[in-house]
Amino acid sequence: MDTLLSSQNSLISKLKEECSSLGAQLEAVTESSRSELQQLCLEKQHLQECVQKLRSRCQEMEEQCVQHGKMHQRMKNRLQQLDQHCQTSAQQVMELLNRQNQLMQERHALSEEMQNPRVQLPGSSNLMPDDT
């Protein structure tokens, strides 16, 4: 019976040691899991903040894009107005230059007439001055 009691005590002792070892391992795994969970929570929070900042930035950029599109359209319209004004002004300049050219030709013709006057007497034909 002593052998049986000794054998049981030995078995109980081994089971206590194994239980203690398994308890220590369980605590180590639990602590490791808690630490990893805490790290993951921090990473999640950081990523959520990044996502929020990126969404905000994206929204601002979309608004800027719309504003730039409107500005582009206004500038395009203004450029078309200026182009039309330029064409009108160029046409007016061409008309003025043509009129100036016409007036210069008339002036030149009058100037030639003044240099070579023709005397016309009533009842007589055109007389040319003598070159003698």
C-alpha positions as a LaTeX table, in Angstrom:
\begin{tabular}{lrrr}
\hline
Residue & $x$ (\AA) & $y$ (\AA) & $z$ (\AA) \\
\hline
Met1 & 0.00 & 0.00 & 0.00 \\
Asp2 & 2.92 & 2.29 & 0.62 \\
Thr3 & 3.99 & 1.70 & $-2.92$ \\
Leu4 & 0.58 & 2.60 & $-4.15$ \\
Leu5 & 0.51 & 5.72 & $-2.01$ \\
Ser6 & 4.00 & 6.68 & $-3.12$ \\
Ser7 & 3.03 & 6.11 & $-6.74$ \\
Gln8 & $-0.08$ & 8.28 & $-6.33$ \\
Asn9 & 1.95 & 11.05 & $-4.65$ \\
Ser10 & 4.48 & 10.92 & $-7.47$ \\
Leu11 & 1.72 & 11.12 & $-10.07$ \\
Ile12 & 0.03 & 14.02 & $-8.23$ \\
Ser13 & 3.37 & 15.83 & $-8.02$ \\
Lys14 & 4.00 & 15.39 & $-11.76$ \\
Leu15 & 0.45 & 16.55 & $-12.54$ \\
Lys16 & 0.93 & 19.64 & $-10.32$ \\
Glu17 & 4.20 & 20.46 & $-12.09$ \\
Glu18 & 2.59 & 20.01 & $-15.52$ \\
Cys19 & $-0.41$ & 22.07 & $-14.42$ \\
Ser20 & 1.89 & 24.82 & $-13.15$ \\
Ser21 & 3.90 & 24.73 & $-16.39$ \\
Leu22 & 0.76 & 24.86 & $-18.50$ \\
Gly23 & $-0.60$ & 27.73 & $-16.36$ \\
Ala24 & 2.64 & 29.68 & $-16.90$ \\
Gln25 & 2.46 & 29.04 & $-20.65$ \\
Leu26 & $-1.18$ & 30.11 & $-20.68$ \\
Glu27 & $-0.31$ & 33.35 & $-18.89$ \\
Ala28 & 2.56 & 34.02 & $-21.31$ \\
Val29 & 0.31 & 33.40 & $-24.33$ \\
Thr30 & $-2.42$ & 35.57 & $-22.76$ \\
Glu31 & 0.05 & 38.42 & $-22.11$ \\
Ser32 & 1.43 & 38.10 & $-25.62$ \\
Ser33 & $-2.09$ & 38.16 & $-27.06$ \\
Arg34 & $-3.01$ & 41.21 & $-24.99$ \\
Ser35 & 0.12 & 43.02 & $-26.13$ \\
Glu36 & $-0.52$ & 42.12 & $-29.75$ \\
Leu37 & $-4.17$ & 43.19 & $-29.43$ \\
Gln38 & $-3.10$ & 46.52 & $-27.94$ \\
Gln39 & $-0.63$ & 47.05 & $-30.80$ \\
Leu40 & $-3.32$ & 46.19 & $-33.35$ \\
Cys41 & $-5.72$ & 48.65 & $-31.71$ \\
Leu42 & $-3.09$ & 51.39 & $-31.96$ \\
Glu43 & $-2.46$ & 50.57 & $-35.61$ \\
Lys44 & $-6.21$ & 50.56 & $-36.29$ \\
Gln45 & $-6.59$ & 53.98 & $-34.66$ \\
His46 & $-3.65$ & 55.36 & $-36.66$ \\
Leu47 & $-5.08$ & 53.97 & $-39.91$ \\
Gln48 & $-8.52$ & 55.40 & $-39.14$ \\
Glu49 & $-6.94$ & 58.84 & $-38.59$ \\
Cys50 & $-5.05$ & 58.50 & $-41.88$ \\
Val51 & $-8.23$ & 57.50 & $-43.71$ \\
Gln52 & $-10.07$ & 60.50 & $-42.25$ \\
Lys53 & $-7.29$ & 62.89 & $-43.29$ \\
Leu54 & $-7.18$ & 61.39 & $-46.79$ \\
Arg55 & $-10.96$ & 61.64 & $-47.16$ \\
Ser56 & $-10.84$ & 65.27 & $-46.08$ \\
Arg57 & $-7.99$ & 65.99 & $-48.48$ \\
Cys58 & $-9.82$ & 64.19 & $-51.29$ \\
Gln59 & $-12.93$ & 66.26 & $-50.67$ \\
Glu60 & $-10.89$ & 69.48 & $-50.70$ \\
Met61 & $-9.22$ & 68.44 & $-53.94$ \\
Glu62 & $-12.59$ & 67.63 & $-55.52$ \\
Glu63 & $-13.84$ & 71.10 & $-54.54$ \\
Gln64 & $-10.67$ & 72.67 & $-55.97$ \\
Cys65 & $-11.14$ & 70.67 & $-59.16$ \\
Val66 & $-14.69$ & 72.00 & $-59.54$ \\
Gln67 & $-13.46$ & 75.57 & $-58.89$ \\
His68 & $-10.63$ & 75.14 & $-61.40$ \\
Gly69 & $-13.11$ & 73.82 & $-63.96$ \\
Lys70 & $-15.32$ & 76.88 & $-63.47$ \\
Met71 & $-12.29$ & 79.18 & $-63.68$ \\
His72 & $-11.15$ & 77.41 & $-66.84$ \\
Gln73 & $-14.56$ & 77.94 & $-68.44$ \\
Arg74 & $-14.59$ & 81.64 & $-67.47$ \\
Met75 & $-11.09$ & 82.08 & $-68.87$ \\
Lys76 & $-12.04$ & 80.25 & $-72.06$ \\
Asn77 & $-15.10$ & 82.50 & $-72.49$ \\
Arg78 & $-12.98$ & 85.61 & $-71.84$ \\
Leu79 & $-10.39$ & 84.42 & $-74.34$ \\
Gln80 & $-13.12$ & 83.97 & $-76.96$ \\
Gln81 & $-14.35$ & 87.51 & $-76.23$ \\
Leu82 & $-10.84$ & 88.90 & $-76.57$ \\
Asp83 & $-10.31$ & 86.97 & $-79.79$ \\
Gln84 & $-13.54$ & 88.38 & $-81.21$ \\
His85 & $-12.52$ & 91.89 & $-80.14$ \\
Cys86 & $-9.10$ & 91.37 & $-81.76$ \\
Gln87 & $-10.69$ & 90.26 & $-85.01$ \\
Thr88 & $-13.03$ & 93.25 & $-84.98$ \\
Ser89 & $-10.14$ & 95.61 & $-84.25$ \\
Ala90 & $-8.03$ & 94.04 & $-87.00$ \\
Gln91 & $-10.91$ & 94.49 & $-89.44$ \\
Gln92 & $-11.26$ & 98.15 & $-88.42$ \\
Val93 & $-7.51$ & 98.68 & $-88.84$ \\
Met94 & $-7.66$ & 97.12 & $-92.31$ \\
Glu95 & $-10.57$ & 99.38 & $-93.25$ \\
Leu96 & $-8.69$ & 102.45 & $-91.95$ \\
Leu97 & $-5.54$ & 101.44 & $-93.82$ \\
Asn98 & $-7.53$ & 100.95 & $-97.02$ \\
Arg99 & $-9.16$ & 104.36 & $-96.53$ \\
Gln100 & $-5.77$ & 105.93 & $-95.81$ \\
Asn101 & $-4.35$ & 104.34 & $-98.96$ \\
Gln102 & $-7.29$ & 105.63 & $-100.99$ \\
Leu103 & $-6.82$ & 109.14 & $-99.57$ \\
Met104 & $-3.08$ & 109.02 & $-100.28$ \\
Gln105 & $-3.80$ & 108.05 & $-103.89$ \\
Glu106 & $-6.28$ & 110.91 & $-104.20$ \\
Arg107 & $-3.76$ & 113.31 & $-102.66$ \\
His108 & $-1.06$ & 112.11 & $-105.02$ \\
Ala109 & $-3.42$ & 112.58 & $-107.98$ \\
Leu110 & $-4.33$ & 116.08 & $-106.81$ \\
Ser111 & $-0.67$ & 116.88 & $-106.24$ \\
Glu112 & 0.14 & 115.83 & $-109.80$ \\
Glu113 & $-2.72$ & 117.93 & $-111.10$ \\
Met114 & $-1.41$ & 120.92 & $-109.15$ \\
Gln115 & 2.07 & 120.47 & $-110.61$ \\
Asn116 & 0.72 & 120.30 & $-114.18$ \\
Pro117 & $-2.12$ & 122.78 & $-114.19$ \\
Arg118 & $-4.34$ & 122.97 & $-117.20$ \\
Val119 & $-5.68$ & 126.32 & $-118.02$ \\
Gln120 & $-9.13$ & 126.24 & $-119.43$ \\
Leu121 & $-10.61$ & 129.41 & $-120.76$ \\
Pro122 & $-14.23$ & 129.80 & $-121.52$ \\
Gly123 & $-14.90$ & 128.93 & $-125.10$ \\
Ser124 & $-11.45$ & 127.59 & $-125.74$ \\
Ser125 & $-9.86$ & 124.21 & $-125.65$ \\
Asn126 & $-7.45$ & 123.04 & $-123.00$ \\
Leu127 & $-4.14$ & 124.87 & $-123.22$ \\
Met128 & $-0.99$ & 123.41 & $-121.95$ \\
Pro129 & 1.78 & 125.65 & $-120.72$ \\
Asp130 & 4.77 & 125.86 & $-123.01$ \\
Asp131 & 7.91 & 124.09 & $-122.03$ \\
Thr132 & 10.04 & 126.63 & $-123.87$ \\
\hline
\end{tabular}
